[in-house]
Amino acid sequence: MYDIILGNLDRQARALKLLSSLLEEEFSLLVSRDTNAIMAQEFSIHELLRQLAVEKENTVRRLGGGKVRDYADLLEQSDAGESGEGPRKAAALRGLWEVIDELEQSCARQATRNTQLSLGLMDQSKELMDYLHKRLLPPQRQTYDRGGAYAQVRPDAALLNARL
């Protein structure tokens, strides 16, 4: 069971390293505003996240809902007197767990940066579209009709216009 859990943790660490590089690449694509490449990158990131979630679920299932740190403590205590291999295995598990934790935090920070940049670009695009829309529409003019009063401005879209 130790080898299976160690393999799961190793795959998680490698996947998080790949995720980190994909997020950095996404940031550079956001800066260059290459929307087609960003969309392709997003699909890669989502697939990697799905695979990472499967690995995490497998690890939790193997541990019976327990935690890696508790399993490492158990290994350390069970083999402490016999061969001395338990502390080495426990140290390997803890080391991988720490690497995974650091990589998860790094990926979370990079994802936050990417989100802030993409939302900023979206706001900027929306403001530009609003400005252009306002410039294209003619301004509302208050004019006089034949009777000397302000002309009634009709709404743009109406299904019925009836008078009593």
Phi, psi and chi 1 to 4 in degrees:
 res  aa     phi    psi   chi1   chi2   chi3   chi4
   1 MET       -  -34.1 -176.3  162.0  110.9      -
   2 TYR   -58.7  -44.6  165.5   77.1      -      -
   3 ASP   -64.4  -37.4  -68.0  -29.5      -      -
   4 ILE   -66.3  -44.9  -66.3  171.7      -      -
   5 ILE   -67.4  -40.9  -68.2  173.2      -      -
   6 LEU   -62.0  -41.1 -173.6   67.7      -      -
   7 GLY   -63.9  -41.6      -      -      -      -
   8 ASN   -61.6  -44.7  -80.1   -9.4      -      -
   9 LEU   -65.9  -38.7  -67.9  176.7      -      -
  10 ASP   -64.2  -43.0 -174.5   49.9      -      -
  11 ARG   -64.1  -37.1  -76.3 -170.8  -65.0  -83.2
  12 GLN   -64.4  -42.0  -73.0  177.5   37.4      -
  13 ALA   -63.7  -43.4      -      -      -      -
  14 ARG   -65.8  -39.5  -69.1  174.0 -168.9  -98.0
  15 ALA   -64.9  -38.5      -      -      -      -
  16 LEU   -69.3  -33.7  -74.6  167.3      -      -
  17 LYS   -63.8  -42.5  -73.8  178.0 -172.9  174.2
  18 LEU   -65.2  -41.5  177.6   59.8      -      -
  19 LEU   -60.6  -40.4  179.4   62.6      -      -
  20 SER   -61.1  -44.7  176.9      -      -      -
  21 SER   -68.2  -36.2   66.0      -      -      -
  22 LEU   -65.1  -38.7  -72.4  174.9      -      -
  23 LEU   -67.6  -37.6  -72.4  170.6      -      -
  24 GLU   -66.4  -39.2  -71.5  171.1    5.5      -
  25 GLU   -65.8  -38.2 -174.5  177.9  -19.7      -
  26 GLU   -62.5  -39.4 -179.0 -172.6   33.4      -
  27 PHE   -60.9  -44.4 -174.1   81.4      -      -
  28 SER   -65.6  -34.2   66.2      -      -      -
  29 LEU   -69.0  -36.0  -68.1  171.6      -      -
  30 LEU   -64.3  -40.6  -76.9  167.7      -      -
  31 VAL   -63.9  -40.0  169.0      -      -      -
  32 SER   -83.5   -5.9   65.2      -      -      -
  33 ARG    59.5   42.2  -62.9 -179.0 -175.2 -172.8
  34 ASP   -93.7   89.6 -172.7   -2.3      -      -
  35 THR   -65.0  -37.8   54.7      -      -      -
  36 ASN   -65.7  -42.5  -68.5  -28.3      -      -
  37 ALA   -68.1  -34.1      -      -      -      -
  38 ILE   -64.6  -42.3  -68.9  169.7      -      -
  39 MET   -63.5  -42.4  -72.4  174.0   41.4      -
  40 ALA   -64.0  -39.0      -      -      -      -
  41 GLN   -65.4  -39.1 -168.5   76.2    2.6      -
  42 GLU   -61.5  -40.4  -80.4  -66.0  -43.3      -
  43 PHE   -63.2  -40.5  -76.3  121.3      -      -
  44 SER   -64.1  -42.7  -60.9      -      -      -
  45 ILE   -64.2  -43.3  -70.7  170.8      -      -
  46 HIS   -66.0  -38.7  -74.7  -73.5      -      -
  47 GLU   -66.4  -41.3  177.7   60.9   24.0      -
  48 LEU   -64.2  -39.8 -177.4   60.0      -      -
  49 LEU   -64.0  -37.0  -73.9  172.9      -      -
  50 ARG   -64.0  -45.1 -173.6 -166.4   63.7   76.3
  51 GLN   -64.9  -38.0  -67.8  172.8    2.3      -
  52 LEU   -64.7  -39.2 -169.8   58.9      -      -
  53 ALA   -64.5  -38.5      -      -      -      -
  54 VAL   -63.3  -42.7  168.2      -      -      -
  55 GLU   -62.3  -42.4  -73.9  -66.6  -29.4      -
  56 LYS   -64.0  -41.9  -77.2 -176.7  172.4 -105.7
  57 GLU   -63.1  -39.8  -72.0  173.2    1.2      -
  58 ASN   -62.9  -40.9  -73.2  -20.2      -      -
  59 THR   -63.9  -46.7  -56.7      -      -      -
  60 VAL   -63.3  -40.0  170.2      -      -      -
  61 ARG   -65.0  -41.0 -169.5  170.6   44.0 -113.4
  62 ARG   -63.8  -34.3  -72.3  -78.8  177.9 -172.5
  63 LEU   -85.4    1.3  -68.8  172.6      -      -
  64 GLY    67.0   33.0      -      -      -      -
  65 GLY    87.6   -0.4      -      -      -      -
  66 GLY   -82.8 -172.7      -      -      -      -
  67 LYS  -112.6  155.2  -63.4 -177.9  178.8 -177.3
  68 VAL   -63.3  -39.6  173.1      -      -      -
  69 ARG   -63.0  -39.8  -66.3  176.1  115.5 -178.4
  70 ASP   -65.8  -40.0  -64.5  -22.7      -      -
  71 TYR   -64.7  -39.9  179.5   65.3      -      -
  72 ALA   -63.7  -41.5      -      -      -      -
  73 ASP   -61.5  -40.7  -69.1  -19.4      -      -
  74 LEU   -64.3  -42.2 -176.2   66.5      -      -
  75 LEU   -62.5  -42.3  -82.1  175.8      -      -
  76 GLU   -63.3  -39.5 -164.0  168.9   47.0      -
  77 GLN   -76.9  -36.1  -67.8  169.7    0.3      -
  78 SER   -74.3  -36.2   66.4      -      -      -
  79 ASP  -104.6   11.7  -75.4  -14.4      -      -
  80 ALA   -62.6  -39.6      -      -      -      -
  81 GLY   -90.0  -26.8      -      -      -      -
  82 GLU   -80.1  -79.2  -61.8  171.8    6.5      -
  83 SER  -107.9  -11.5   63.3      -      -      -
  84 GLY    78.4    5.9      -      -      -      -
  85 GLU   -79.1  -26.1 -161.3  171.1  -61.9      -
  86 GLY   -59.3  -47.5      -      -      -      -
  87 PRO   -62.7  -33.8  -25.1   33.2      -      -
  88 ARG   -67.9  -43.2 -178.6 -176.2   58.9   79.4
  89 LYS   -64.8  -42.4  -71.9 -179.9  177.1  179.9
  90 ALA   -62.5  -41.0      -      -      -      -
  91 ALA   -64.6  -38.4      -      -      -      -
  92 ALA   -64.3  -43.2      -      -      -      -
  93 LEU   -64.2  -45.1  -73.8  176.8      -      -
  94 ARG   -63.5  -40.2  -75.6 -170.8 -173.1  107.2
  95 GLY   -61.2  -46.2      -      -      -      -
  96 LEU   -64.4  -39.2  -91.3  175.1      -      -
  97 TRP   -61.8  -41.5 -176.9   83.4      -      -
  98 GLU   -66.3  -40.2  -71.4  172.8    2.8      -
  99 VAL   -62.4  -44.0  166.1      -      -      -
 100 ILE   -62.1  -42.2  -71.6  170.9      -      -
 101 ASP   -62.7  -44.7 -173.1   47.7      -      -
 102 GLU   -63.7  -41.7  -71.0  173.2   15.2      -
 103 LEU   -67.2  -38.0  -74.4  169.2      -      -
 104 GLU   -62.1  -41.9  -78.1  178.9  -14.5      -
 105 GLN   -67.0  -39.8  -69.1  177.1   16.1      -
 106 SER   -63.7  -43.9  171.6      -      -      -
 107 CYS   -64.3  -38.1  -72.0      -      -      -
 108 ALA   -64.5  -41.1      -      -      -      -
 109 ARG   -64.5  -43.6  -76.1 -170.3  -62.6  -88.9
 110 GLN   -66.3  -39.0 -175.0   64.5   43.2      -
 111 ALA   -63.6  -37.1      -      -      -      -
 112 THR   -64.2  -43.0  -59.3      -      -      -
 113 ARG   -61.2  -44.3  -81.7 -172.5 -128.9  120.7
 114 ASN   -62.0  -41.5  -68.9    1.5      -      -
 115 THR   -63.6  -45.2  -59.0      -      -      -
 116 GLN   -62.7  -41.4  -71.2  172.0  -15.3      -
 117 LEU   -66.2  -44.1  179.8   58.3      -      -
 118 SER   -66.7  -38.2   64.6      -      -      -
 119 LEU   -67.4  -37.1  -70.1  175.6      -      -
 120 GLY   -63.6  -42.2      -      -      -      -
 121 LEU   -65.7  -37.6  -69.6  172.4      -      -
 122 MET   -65.3  -44.3 -176.7 -175.5   73.1      -
 123 ASP   -61.5  -42.2  -70.7  -16.5      -      -
 124 GLN   -63.1  -42.7 -175.2 -178.7   30.4      -
 125 SER   -65.1  -41.3  -64.2      -      -      -
 126 LYS   -64.0  -43.2 -175.9 -178.2  177.6  -45.2
 127 GLU   -63.3  -38.9  -72.3  173.8    7.4      -
 128 LEU   -65.5  -42.4  178.1   61.8      -      -
 129 MET   -64.8  -40.9  -71.1  -58.2  -65.7      -
 130 ASP   -62.4  -42.6  -71.0  -15.7      -      -
 131 TYR   -62.4  -46.8  171.3   75.9      -      -
 132 LEU   -64.3  -38.3  -69.4  173.6      -      -
 133 HIS   -63.0  -43.2 -169.3  -83.1      -      -
 134 LYS   -65.2  -35.2  -73.9  178.6 -175.0  175.1
 135 ARG   -73.1  -28.1  -63.3  -68.7  -65.5  175.1
 136 LEU   -78.8  -34.2  -71.3  173.7      -      -
 137 LEU   -76.2  135.9  -70.2  176.7      -      -
 138 PRO   -69.4  147.3   21.4  -29.1      -      -
 139 PRO   -69.4  152.8   23.3  -30.0      -      -
 140 GLN   -72.7  124.2  -70.5  -73.0   -7.5      -
 141 ARG  -109.3  133.2  -63.3 -173.0 -158.7 -104.3
 142 GLN   -91.2  113.6  -65.9  -68.1  -27.0      -
 143 THR  -123.3  163.8   57.5      -      -      -
 144 TYR   -92.6  145.3  -66.7  103.3      -      -
 145 ASP   -95.5 -170.5   63.1    5.6      -      -
 146 ARG   -64.0  -27.3  -76.8 -172.9 -104.1  169.4
 147 GLY   -84.1   -2.9      -      -      -      -
 148 GLY    89.4    6.2      -      -      -      -
 149 ALA  -104.6  166.3      -      -      -      -
 150 TYR   -62.9  136.9  -80.8  119.0      -      -
 151 ALA   -69.6  141.6      -      -      -      -
 152 GLN   -74.5  127.4  -66.1  -75.1  -25.4      -
 153 VAL   -88.6  122.6  178.9      -      -      -
 154 ARG   -82.2  146.8  -65.2 -174.8 -178.2 -178.3
 155 PRO   -67.1  157.0   16.9  -23.6      -      -
 156 ASP   -63.9  -45.5  -68.3  -23.9      -      -
 157 ALA  -126.1  130.9      -      -      -      -
 158 ALA  -150.8  138.9      -      -      -      -
 159 LEU   -82.9  -43.8  -67.9  175.1      -      -
 160 LEU  -130.6  142.1  -62.5  172.5      -      -
 161 ASN  -133.8  101.0 -172.3    3.2      -      -
 162 ALA  -124.6  153.8      -      -      -      -
 163 ARG  -120.2  148.7  -65.9 -175.5 -175.6  159.5
 164 LEU   -92.2      -  -68.3  175.0      -      -
